[in-house]
């Protein structure tokens, strides 16, 4: 009897949607210039226009770190290695080859 292919998890998952929002939010915030093109309120004498953008540098760094951690979690939960191959024992074709010829020749 032929082997039935393994049903894969959906490509669009809630975790991946959150990752997308984390990565898109800084772009939307910086491209929507009308929301921060003003002088007031000032923060320690710095106009809003400048300190708002500098605040988004920190927020963007935090969101990128969160997105990275969520991506690692998503890959682990799907049974994938960082390169995208399935880990051994998870139903995929990944894992160690039957004979290792990568060390310069045939089996010894």
C-alpha positions as CSV (number, residue, x, y, z in Angstrom):
1,X,0.0,0.0,0.0
2,X,1.4,3.4,-0.9
3,X,2.5,5.7,1.8
4,X,0.0,8.5,2.5
5,X,1.6,11.9,2.5
6,X,1.7,13.7,5.8
7,X,-0.9,16.5,6.1
8,X,1.1,19.7,6.6
9,X,0.0,22.5,8.9
10,X,-1.5,25.6,7.3
11,X,1.0,28.1,6.0
12,X,-0.9,31.1,7.5
13,X,-1.0,30.6,11.2
14,X,-2.0,33.1,14.0
15,X,1.7,33.2,15.0
16,X,2.7,34.2,11.5
17,X,0.0,36.9,11.4
18,X,1.4,38.4,14.6
19,X,4.9,38.2,13.1
20,X,3.7,40.1,10.1
21,X,2.0,42.8,12.2
22,X,5.2,43.2,14.3
23,X,7.2,43.7,11.1
24,X,4.8,46.0,9.2
25,X,3.8,48.3,12.1
26,X,7.0,50.4,12.1
27,X,6.7,50.9,8.3
28,X,3.1,52.1,8.7
29,X,3.9,54.4,11.6
30,X,6.8,56.0,9.7
31,X,5.0,56.3,6.4
32,X,2.0,58.0,7.9
33,X,3.7,61.3,8.3
34,X,0.5,63.3,8.9
35,X,0.2,61.6,12.3
36,X,3.5,63.1,13.6
37,X,4.2,66.2,11.5
38,X,3.9,68.7,14.3
39,X,6.0,70.4,17.0
40,X,4.0,69.9,20.1
41,X,4.1,68.2,22.5
42,X,7.8,68.7,23.3
43,X,9.8,66.3,25.3
44,X,12.7,67.9,27.2
45,X,12.7,70.6,24.5
46,X,12.7,68.2,21.5
47,X,9.9,68.7,19.0
48,X,7.4,65.8,18.7
49,X,8.4,65.2,15.1
50,X,11.9,64.1,16.2
51,X,11.4,62.3,19.5
52,X,8.5,60.3,18.0
53,X,10.8,59.0,15.2
54,X,13.5,58.1,17.7
55,X,10.9,56.3,19.9
56,X,10.0,54.2,16.9
57,X,13.7,53.1,16.6
58,X,13.4,51.5,20.0
59,X,9.9,50.1,19.3
60,X,11.0,48.7,16.0
61,X,13.9,46.9,17.7
62,X,11.6,45.4,20.2
63,X,9.1,44.3,17.6
64,X,11.8,42.8,15.5
65,X,13.1,40.8,18.5
66,X,9.6,39.6,19.3
67,X,9.0,38.6,15.7
68,X,12.3,36.7,15.6
69,X,11.4,34.8,18.8
70,X,7.9,34.0,17.5
71,X,9.5,32.7,14.2
72,X,11.8,30.4,16.2
73,X,8.8,29.2,18.2
74,X,6.8,28.6,15.0
75,X,9.6,26.7,13.4
76,X,10.1,24.5,16.4
77,X,6.4,23.8,16.7
78,X,6.3,22.8,13.0
79,X,9.3,20.4,13.5
80,X,11.6,22.3,11.3
81,X,15.3,23.2,11.7
82,X,16.4,26.8,11.1
83,X,17.3,25.9,7.5
84,X,13.8,24.7,6.8
85,X,14.5,21.0,6.7
86,X,12.5,18.6,8.9
87,X,14.2,17.3,12.0
88,X,14.9,13.6,12.2
89,X,12.1,11.7,13.8
90,X,9.4,14.2,12.9
91,X,8.0,12.5,9.8
92,X,10.0,14.4,7.3
93,X,12.8,13.2,5.0
94,X,15.5,15.2,6.9
95,X,18.1,13.7,9.2
96,X,21.4,12.0,8.8
97,X,22.1,10.3,5.5
98,X,22.5,6.5,5.4
99,X,26.2,6.9,4.5
100,X,28.2,10.0,5.1
101,X,30.3,10.7,1.9
102,X,30.8,14.4,2.7
103,X,34.1,13.8,4.4
104,X,36.0,13.2,1.1
105,X,35.1,9.8,-0.3
106,X,33.3,6.5,0.1
107,X,32.5,4.8,3.3
108,X,35.5,3.3,5.0
